[in-house]
Amino acid sequence: MSEISTIYKLSIVAFALFCSASGSVCPVLECWFVQEKPGHGGGFSAPLSQEKSLLFITTEAFSEDIISKLQPPADISPSRIYYVTDAAGSFCSAALNPPKGSVNKPKCEVNPFMPHASMVRWASALTDSAQSPVYLQADWFSVAAQGLDRQLTLSNIMRAPSASKEPRVLLSVSSQTPAVRSRLGEPVLLDCGFWVDPSSPLHGSGFSIEWRYQFRGEGRLVLAHDGKNDRFAETSETGADLDVPGLYETGNASLVLEEAQVRHSGTYICSVYLPHLLAQVAVELEIVEPPSLAVYPSPLPLLVPGQVLPVQCEASGFAPHSLELSWEFRAADGTSRSLGQGSVTGHRQASDGTFSQSSRLELDSGKLGLGRGGDVVCVSKHEGETRRAAAALSVIGVSAPSIEDSMAMVAVALVLYGMIKFLSWTFSSSDSSDADLKDKKEK
């Protein structure tokens, strides 16, 4: 795409000259036109050709006068310049219009599209008739676009009269949230909406919605709705639903998951069927839950110099499984230093899909320089959140007394001194009394 950034800028300037004459004008969209190379049909890995393409887009039909005044760049084949009418303005999103001078560009790919009847049972009613409608006799294209910073993913089906370069968007499927992150137990909304051109004979002829899950080769049907007969297909999925009134009134096909679970992480494909047409967008869902931390034993026993005290940090209930465990020591003066990672175990997976992991550390006051103690802190670094769990450690019998110990020793010494003085005075008084009594008896 960067190769035609200059072309893009020139086209924007040329196209802007005709804004007032052509209604609402959308950004000129750079795309790649991708198709199989001739003579290789039917192969499992047919080679593809890729050509530069440019889409001029308005919300109203182009006039011949406007098209004649536009001067597309010379290094793009005239057969790959398209003048698109998008009555819904789906291509007009700010996510597809990068700021002036931006290096990042939206992604766009145009492919030839072949209308066909759907074989899935929840969409088969859309093409009960075996006859091909007259409107299928045209040039069809699919356009897949992804906005900047993944703010939008879009799939449009366009129809152009045969040999014409003026396609019109008939079906548009989009998601404003192509990437979704959720905590465990929270409700999740996977956005998907569709629009059908009101001027098309397809409008009002029925539709079907399908949500399918894919992850690491695993796939399953989450939900399917036959919009023509207003009924859901039977699936094994629970806790998934659609806003049925919104589906018919505004084309809101968003999937609602009542309670996020680890097994929900993956790719969800929202497919919209019309008679002989299909468009779909993908939404990535990631369940991220930071771990719960606990340090054992709790509380920590007193540590004597020369003694080795094993401690363990248990991290549990986290997802995904990537986690970094380490130890810190926070002294009484507030300073902190690393004690290393300790001995880290492998991951263990619970029945709910979450993971647990532990780290074991041997505390030796002499080797680790723990002084008279402080806080032993377990640190977990996870993409959900960095968390800490602390346990107080006291070291007794250390040669260098603290100020508090010194004051206590002085107090004890004063008490002992007082007791000695008291006993000495008591014994002295007793001896004096005994001597006086003896003198009186002798007399």
C-alpha positions as CSV (number, residue, x, y, z in Angstrom):
1,M,0.0,0.0,0.0
2,S,2.8,2.4,0.7
3,E,3.8,2.2,-2.9
4,I,0.7,4.2,-3.9
5,S,0.6,6.6,-1.0
6,T,1.5,9.5,-3.4
7,I,-1.2,8.3,-5.8
8,Y,-3.6,8.3,-2.9
9,K,-2.8,12.0,-2.0
10,L,-3.1,13.1,-5.6
11,S,-6.4,11.4,-6.0
12,I,-7.7,12.9,-2.9
13,V,-6.9,16.4,-4.2
14,A,-8.5,15.7,-7.6
15,F,-11.6,14.1,-6.0
16,A,-12.1,16.9,-3.5
17,L,-12.6,19.4,-6.4
18,F,-16.0,17.7,-7.1
19,C,-17.3,17.3,-3.5
20,S,-20.1,19.9,-4.0
21,A,-21.3,18.3,-7.2
22,S,-21.5,14.7,-6.0
23,G,-23.1,14.8,-2.6
24,S,-21.4,13.3,0.4
25,V,-17.9,12.2,-0.6
26,C,-16.0,9.4,1.2
27,P,-12.2,9.0,1.2
28,V,-10.5,7.6,-1.8
29,L,-9.6,4.0,-0.8
30,E,-6.5,2.2,-1.8
31,C,-7.0,-1.5,-2.3
32,W,-5.4,-4.5,-3.8
33,F,-7.4,-6.4,-6.4
34,V,-6.8,-10.1,-5.8
35,Q,-7.9,-13.0,-7.9
36,E,-6.8,-16.4,-9.2
37,K,-4.5,-16.4,-12.2
38,P,-6.2,-17.6,-15.4
39,G,-5.9,-21.2,-16.2
40,H,-5.4,-22.4,-12.6
41,G,-8.9,-22.9,-11.5
42,G,-9.8,-25.9,-9.3
43,G,-6.4,-26.3,-7.7
44,F,-5.9,-26.5,-4.0
45,S,-3.3,-23.8,-4.0
46,A,-4.0,-21.8,-7.2
47,P,-1.6,-18.9,-7.6
48,L,-3.1,-15.4,-7.1
49,S,-2.5,-12.2,-8.9
50,Q,-2.5,-8.9,-7.1
51,E,-3.0,-5.5,-8.7
52,K,-3.2,-2.0,-7.4
53,S,-6.7,-0.7,-7.3
54,L,-8.5,2.6,-6.3
55,L,-12.0,3.1,-5.2
56,F,-13.7,6.6,-5.6
57,I,-16.7,6.5,-3.3
58,T,-19.8,8.7,-2.8
59,T,-23.1,8.2,-1.2
60,E,-24.9,9.2,-4.4
61,A,-24.5,7.9,-7.9
62,F,-21.6,9.4,-10.0
63,S,-22.5,11.6,-12.9
64,E,-20.7,11.1,-16.2
65,D,-19.4,14.7,-15.9
66,I,-17.6,14.0,-12.6
67,I,-16.1,10.8,-13.9
68,S,-14.8,12.5,-17.0
69,K,-13.0,15.2,-15.0
70,L,-11.3,12.8,-12.6
71,Q,-7.7,11.8,-13.7
72,P,-6.7,8.5,-12.1
73,P,-3.0,7.8,-11.8
74,A,-1.3,6.4,-14.8
75,D,0.3,3.4,-13.1
76,I,-3.1,1.9,-12.1
77,S,-4.9,0.0,-14.8
78,P,-8.2,1.8,-15.8
79,S,-9.9,-1.6,-15.3
80,R,-9.0,-1.4,-11.6
81,I,-10.5,2.1,-11.0
82,Y,-14.0,1.9,-9.6
83,Y,-16.6,4.6,-8.9
84,V,-18.5,3.2,-6.0
85,T,-21.9,4.3,-4.8
86,D,-22.3,3.5,-1.1
87,A,-25.7,4.8,0.0
88,A,-25.1,3.6,3.6
89,G,-21.8,5.5,3.8
90,S,-20.1,2.3,5.2
91,F,-16.8,3.3,3.4
92,C,-17.0,6.8,4.9
93,S,-15.9,5.8,8.4
94,A,-13.1,7.8,10.0
95,A,-11.3,4.6,10.6
96,L,-10.8,4.3,6.8
97,N,-9.6,7.9,6.5
98,P,-6.1,8.3,7.8
99,P,-4.9,11.7,8.9
100,K,-3.0,13.7,6.3
101,G,0.6,12.6,6.1
102,S,-0.1,9.4,8.1
103,V,2.2,6.4,7.3
104,N,-0.4,3.9,8.5
105,K,-3.1,3.1,5.9
106,P,-6.3,1.1,6.2
107,K,-6.2,-2.4,4.7
108,C,-8.4,-3.1,1.7
109,E,-8.8,-6.0,-0.7
110,V,-11.2,-6.4,-3.6
111,N,-12.1,-9.8,-5.0
112,P,-14.4,-11.0,-7.7
113,F,-17.5,-12.5,-6.2
114,M,-19.7,-15.3,-7.5
115,P,-23.3,-15.3,-6.2
116,H,-24.5,-18.7,-5.2
117,A,-27.2,-20.4,-3.2
118,S,-26.4,-21.2,0.4
119,M,-26.3,-24.9,1.5
120,V,-26.8,-24.3,5.2
121,R,-30.3,-25.2,6.4
122,W,-31.0,-21.9,8.2
123,A,-30.4,-20.0,4.9
124,S,-31.7,-22.5,2.4
125,A,-35.2,-20.9,2.4
126,L,-33.7,-17.7,0.9
127,T,-33.2,-19.5,-2.4
128,D,-36.2,-22.0,-2.6
129,S,-36.5,-21.3,-6.3
130,A,-34.0,-23.1,-8.6
131,Q,-34.1,-20.2,-11.1
132,S,-31.3,-17.6,-11.0
133,P,-32.8,-14.0,-10.8
134,V,-32.1,-11.6,-13.5
135,Y,-30.2,-9.3,-11.2
136,L,-27.4,-11.9,-10.9
137,Q,-26.4,-11.2,-14.5
138,A,-23.8,-8.5,-13.6
139,D,-20.3,-8.1,-12.3
140,W,-20.0,-8.8,-8.6
141,F,-17.3,-7.8,-6.1
142,S,-16.5,-8.3,-2.5
143,V,-14.5,-5.7,-0.5
144,A,-12.9,-6.5,2.8
145,A,-11.5,-3.5,4.7
146,Q,-9.9,-3.0,8.1
147,G,-9.7,0.4,9.7
148,L,-6.8,2.0,11.5
149,D,-5.9,0.5,14.9
150,R,-8.5,-2.2,14.3
151,Q,-11.4,0.2,14.9
152,L,-13.5,-1.3,12.2
153,T,-13.7,-4.4,10.0
154,L,-16.0,-4.2,7.0
155,S,-17.2,-6.6,4.3
156,N,-19.2,-5.2,1.4
157,I,-20.8,-6.9,-1.6
158,M,-21.0,-4.7,-4.7
159,R,-22.9,-5.1,-8.0
160,A,-22.0,-3.4,-11.2
161,P,-23.8,-3.7,-14.6
162,S,-21.7,-6.0,-16.8
163,A,-18.5,-4.3,-18.1
164,S,-19.2,-1.2,-15.9
165,K,-16.8,0.3,-13.4
166,E,-19.6,1.8,-11.3
167,P,-20.5,-0.7,-8.7
168,R,-23.1,-0.1,-6.0
169,V,-22.9,-1.5,-2.5
170,L,-25.9,-3.9,-2.0
171,L,-24.9,-5.6,1.3
172,S,-22.6,-4.2,4.0
173,V,-21.6,-6.2,7.1
174,S,-19.4,-4.5,9.7
175,S,-18.1,-4.6,13.3
176,Q,-17.0,-1.6,15.3
177,T,-15.1,-3.8,17.7
178,P,-13.0,-6.3,15.8
179,A,-11.0,-7.1,19.0
180,V,-12.7,-7.5,22.3
181,R,-11.2,-8.2,25.7
182,S,-13.2,-9.4,28.7
183,R,-12.8,-10.6,32.3
184,L,-14.2,-13.9,33.5
185,G,-17.8,-13.9,34.4
186,E,-18.6,-10.6,32.6
187,P,-21.3,-10.3,29.9
188,V,-19.7,-9.8,26.4
189,L,-21.0,-8.0,23.4
190,L,-19.5,-8.9,20.0
191,D,-20.6,-6.2,17.6
192,C,-21.9,-7.0,14.1
193,G,-24.4,-5.0,12.0
194,F,-25.6,-5.3,8.4
195,W,-27.3,-3.1,5.9
196,V,-29.2,-3.9,2.7
197,D,-29.6,-1.3,-0.1
198,P,-33.3,-0.3,0.0
199,S,-33.3,0.2,-3.8
200,S,-32.2,-3.4,-4.3
201,P,-34.6,-6.2,-5.1
202,L,-32.9,-8.1,-2.3
203,H,-34.3,-5.7,0.3
204,G,-37.2,-7.4,2.1
205,S,-36.5,-10.8,0.6
206,G,-35.3,-12.2,3.8
207,F,-31.9,-12.8,5.5
208,S,-30.1,-15.3,7.8
209,I,-27.5,-14.7,10.5
210,E,-24.8,-17.1,11.6
211,W,-22.2,-16.9,14.3
212,R,-19.4,-19.4,14.2
213,Y,-16.5,-20.0,16.6
214,Q,-13.0,-20.9,15.5
215,F,-9.8,-21.5,17.5
216,R,-6.7,-23.5,16.8
217,G,-8.5,-25.7,14.3
218,E,-11.6,-26.2,16.4
219,G,-14.9,-24.9,15.1
220,R,-18.5,-24.9,16.3
221,L,-21.7,-23.2,15.5
222,V,-22.6,-20.8,18.2
223,L,-25.9,-19.4,17.0
224,A,-27.9,-19.3,13.7
225,H,-31.2,-17.4,13.0
226,D,-33.4,-17.9,10.0
227,G,-34.7,-14.3,9.5
228,K,-37.1,-15.3,6.8
229,N,-39.0,-17.7,9.0
230,D,-38.0,-16.0,12.3
231,R,-36.6,-19.0,14.1
232,F,-33.3,-20.2,15.6
233,A,-31.4,-23.2,14.6
234,E,-30.7,-25.8,17.3
235,T,-27.2,-25.7,18.7
236,S,-25.4,-27.1,21.7
237,E,-24.2,-23.6,22.7
238,T,-25.7,-22.1,25.9
239,G,-25.7,-18.5,27.1
240,A,-25.5,-16.9,23.6
241,D,-28.3,-14.7,22.3
242,L,-29.3,-12.0,19.7
243,D,-31.3,-8.8,20.1
244,V,-34.1,-10.1,17.8
245,P,-36.1,-6.9,17.6
246,G,-33.0,-4.9,16.8
247,L,-32.1,-7.5,14.2
248,Y,-35.2,-6.7,12.1
249,E,-35.4,-3.0,12.9
250,T,-31.8,-1.8,12.6
251,G,-29.8,-4.8,11.3
252,N,-28.2,-5.3,14.7
253,A,-26.8,-8.8,14.6
254,S,-24.5,-8.5,17.6
255,L,-23.8,-11.6,19.6
256,V,-24.3,-11.5,23.4
257,L,-22.5,-13.9,25.7
258,E,-24.1,-13.9,29.1
259,E,-21.0,-14.9,31.0
260,A,-17.5,-14.9,29.7
261,Q,-15.6,-18.2,30.1
262,V,-12.1,-19.3,29.1
263,R,-13.5,-21.5,26.4
264,H,-14.9,-18.4,24.7
265,S,-11.5,-17.0,23.7
266,G,-11.0,-17.2,20.0
267,T,-12.4,-15.9,16.6
268,Y,-16.1,-15.4,16.0
269,I,-17.3,-15.0,12.5
270,C,-20.5,-13.1,11.9
271,S,-22.1,-14.2,8.5
272,V,-25.0,-12.5,6.9
273,Y,-26.9,-14.4,4.2
274,L,-29.1,-12.8,1.5
275,P,-30.5,-14.7,-1.5
276,H,-27.4,-15.8,-3.3
277,L,-25.1,-13.4,-1.4
278,L,-22.9,-13.8,1.7
279,A,-20.7,-11.4,3.6
280,Q,-18.9,-11.9,6.9
281,V,-16.6,-10.3,9.4
282,A,-14.4,-11.7,12.1
283,V,-14.3,-10.6,15.7
284,E,-11.5,-11.7,18.1
285,L,-12.4,-12.3,21.7
286,E,-9.8,-12.7,24.4
287,I,-10.6,-13.7,27.9
288,V,-8.0,-12.2,30.3
289,E,-8.1,-12.9,34.0
290,P,-5.2,-12.0,36.3
291,P,-4.2,-14.6,39.0
292,S,-5.1,-14.7,42.6
293,L,-2.0,-14.9,44.8
294,A,-1.3,-16.5,48.2
295,V,2.0,-17.0,50.1
296,Y,2.5,-20.1,52.2
297,P,3.0,-20.8,55.1
298,S,0.8,-18.1,56.5
299,P,1.8,-16.4,58.7
300,L,5.5,-17.0,58.2
301,P,7.3,-18.5,61.3
302,L,10.2,-16.7,63.0
303,L,13.5,-17.3,61.2
304,V,16.7,-18.0,63.1
305,P,20.0,-17.2,61.4
306,G,21.4,-20.3,59.8
307,Q,17.9,-21.7,59.4
308,V,16.4,-22.2,55.9
309,L,12.7,-21.4,55.6
310,P,10.9,-22.7,52.4
311,V,8.1,-20.4,51.2
312,Q,5.7,-20.9,48.3
313,C,3.6,-18.5,46.2
314,E,0.5,-20.0,44.6
315,A,-1.0,-18.2,41.5
316,S,-4.4,-19.5,40.5
317,G,-7.4,-18.8,38.4
318,F,-5.6,-16.9,35.6
319,A,-6.0,-16.9,31.8
320,P,-4.3,-17.0,29.4
321,H,-1.5,-19.1,30.7
322,S,1.5,-16.7,30.1
323,L,2.7,-15.7,33.6
324,E,5.9,-14.5,35.1
325,L,6.5,-15.2,38.9
326,S,9.2,-13.6,40.9
327,W,10.2,-12.6,44.5
328,E,11.1,-9.4,46.2
329,F,12.3,-8.4,49.7
330,R,11.0,-5.1,51.1
331,A,13.1,-4.1,54.2
332,A,11.8,-2.1,57.1
333,D,13.3,1.1,55.7
334,G,11.2,0.7,52.6
335,T,13.9,-0.3,50.2
336,S,13.2,-3.2,47.9
337,R,15.3,-5.7,46.0
338,S,14.8,-8.8,43.9
339,L,15.2,-12.3,45.3
340,G,14.9,-14.0,41.9
341,Q,12.3,-16.3,40.5
342,G,12.7,-19.2,42.8
343,S,11.8,-22.7,41.6
344,V,8.7,-22.3,39.3
345,T,6.5,-25.3,38.5
346,G,4.7,-26.0,35.3
347,H,1.1,-24.9,34.6
348,R,-1.9,-26.8,35.9
349,Q,-5.3,-26.4,34.3
350,A,-8.6,-26.4,36.2
351,S,-11.9,-27.7,34.9
352,D,-13.0,-24.1,34.1
353,G,-10.0,-23.6,31.8
354,T,-8.1,-21.3,34.1
355,F,-4.5,-22.0,35.0
356,S,-2.4,-22.2,38.2
357,Q,1.3,-22.1,38.8
358,S,3.6,-21.8,41.8
359,S,7.1,-20.7,42.8
360,R,9.1,-22.0,45.7
361,L,11.8,-20.0,47.4
362,E,14.2,-20.9,50.2
363,L,14.8,-18.1,52.7
364,D,18.3,-18.1,54.3
365,S,18.9,-14.9,56.2
366,G,22.6,-15.3,56.0
367,K,22.9,-15.8,52.3
368,L,20.1,-13.5,51.3
369,G,21.0,-10.7,53.7
370,L,17.5,-10.4,55.3
371,G,18.7,-8.5,58.3
372,R,16.1,-8.5,61.0
373,G,13.3,-9.2,58.5
374,G,10.8,-7.3,56.4
375,D,8.2,-8.2,53.8
376,V,8.7,-11.2,51.5
377,V,6.7,-10.3,48.3
378,C,5.5,-12.6,45.5
379,V,5.1,-10.7,42.2
380,S,3.0,-12.0,39.3
381,K,3.3,-10.3,35.9
382,H,0.3,-11.1,33.7
383,E,-1.2,-9.3,30.7
384,G,-4.3,-8.7,32.7
385,E,-2.6,-7.0,35.6
386,T,0.6,-7.1,37.8
387,R,-0.2,-8.2,41.3
388,R,1.7,-8.6,44.6
389,A,1.2,-10.7,47.7
390,A,3.3,-9.9,50.8
391,A,4.1,-11.9,54.0
392,A,5.9,-10.4,57.0
393,L,9.1,-12.1,58.0
394,S,10.9,-11.7,61.4
395,V,14.5,-12.8,62.0
396,I,15.5,-13.3,65.6
397,G,18.9,-13.7,67.2
398,V,20.7,-11.3,64.9
399,S,24.0,-10.1,66.4
400,A,23.5,-6.4,65.7
401,P,20.6,-5.2,67.9
402,S,18.1,-2.7,66.6
403,I,17.4,0.6,68.3
404,E,14.2,-0.8,69.8
405,D,16.2,-3.8,71.1
406,S,18.8,-1.5,72.6
407,M,16.2,0.6,74.4
408,A,14.5,-2.6,75.7
409,M,17.9,-3.9,77.0
410,V,18.5,-0.5,78.8
411,A,15.1,-0.7,80.3
412,V,15.8,-4.3,81.5
413,A,19.1,-3.3,82.9
414,L,17.6,-0.4,84.8
415,V,15.0,-2.7,86.3
416,L,17.6,-5.3,87.3
417,Y,19.7,-2.5,88.8
418,G,16.7,-1.3,90.8
419,M,16.0,-4.8,92.0
420,I,19.6,-5.3,93.1
421,K,19.7,-2.0,95.0
422,F,16.4,-2.9,96.6
423,L,17.6,-6.4,97.7
424,S,20.9,-4.9,98.9
425,W,19.1,-2.4,101.0
426,T,16.8,-5.0,102.4
427,F,19.7,-7.3,103.4
428,S,21.6,-4.5,104.9
429,S,18.7,-3.4,107.0
430,S,18.1,-7.0,108.2
431,D,21.8,-7.4,109.2
432,S,21.8,-4.2,111.2
433,S,18.6,-5.2,113.1
434,D,20.1,-8.6,114.0
435,A,23.3,-7.0,115.3
436,D,21.3,-4.5,117.5
437,L,19.2,-7.3,118.9
438,K,22.4,-9.4,119.8
439,D,24.0,-6.4,121.6
440,K,20.9,-6.0,123.8
441,K,20.8,-9.7,124.8
442,E,24.5,-9.6,125.8
443,K,23.9,-6.6,128.1
